[in-house]
Amino acid sequence: MIMWFLQRITGLILLIGLIIHFYLMHYSNPDNISFESVISRLSSPFWKTFDTLFLLSVIYHGFNGIWGIIIEYVTNTRKLRIMKFSLYTIAVLLFIQGIIIILY
């Protein structure tokens, strides 16, 4: 039940995040997409928090969706364990890489 609920919550966060992203990067002043403006925006704690929450939501929503598909089609418990471990490993590595990019 909690995974279902979190899938819906992260979907809502993704929708709001995408609206903000599209407004900032595509519909506002063209100067907002320059290197200097992006670096200045990423130096703000608000935007670091926003990007981290957005990153977490993308990773959880995507990998939980993939896991839902896997458990529909894979019946072998050994293969399920291997796939679950692989998904968790890839998700954690992507999160670490994303945090490195956001913070530095």
Sequence and secondary structure as in RCSB ss.txt:
>XXXX:A:sequence
MIMWFLQRITGLILLIGLIIHFYLMHYSNPDNISFESVISRLSSPFWKTFDTLFLLSVIYHGFNGIWGIIIEYVT
NTRKLRIMKFSLYTIAVLLFIQGIIIILY
>XXXX:A:secstr
 HHHHHHHHHHHHHHHHHHHHHIIIIIS GGGGSHHHHHHHHTSHHHHHHHHHHHHHHHHHHHHHHHHHHHHH  
 HHHHHHHHHHHHHHHHHHHHHHHHHHH 
